[in-house]
Amino acid sequence: MRGATSEVIDILERVLNYLSAWYPPDHFGSGGAKKHFNDYVASRYLWHRSLHDPEGPGSGGTIVGVLAAGGVMEDLSRAVGEMVEALSVGEIDLIKWQRSWRSAERRPLLSRIQDRFGWAFLSRT
């Protein structure tokens, strides 16, 4: 589960980097968008781990990694939505796009894996 969540996080980070091309140069700092979003992901992991490990490392048990990754995934998904909204004013049917994006977010992970890899992948797990 953590591996699949990490892959989704990587994809969302790439989407943010792709969207950054529509912003002015150096908009995300002198290190560029790639560094900015990499630092953002790292800071979100630290934040979510801290939330779920309130009494220090290990206090939340082994589920902390899963919960932290889930929180990061939600943060990045929200960031993609916000960037698309900011960049698309007057360019696309934003209401329709938002409905599609939210619908995709609500789809069960298993169906997304099936779409991506097919039933053969699931029979090997």
Number of C-alpha atoms within 10 A of each C-alpha: 8 13 10 11 16 16 12 17 21 16 14 20 22 15 15 21 19 12 15 19 11 11 11 8 12 10 14 15 10 10 10 14 21 16 14 16 18 15 12 16 20 12 13 19 20 13 15 18 23 16 16 19 18 11 10 11 12 13 11 16 10 9 11 19 17 16 17 22 23 18 18 25 24 15 17 23 20 16 16 19 16 13 14 17 17 9 14 12 10 8 8 12 10 14 10 9 14 15 11 11 15 13 10 12 14 8 10 9 14 10 11 13 14 13 10 10 11 12 11 9 11 11 7 6 5
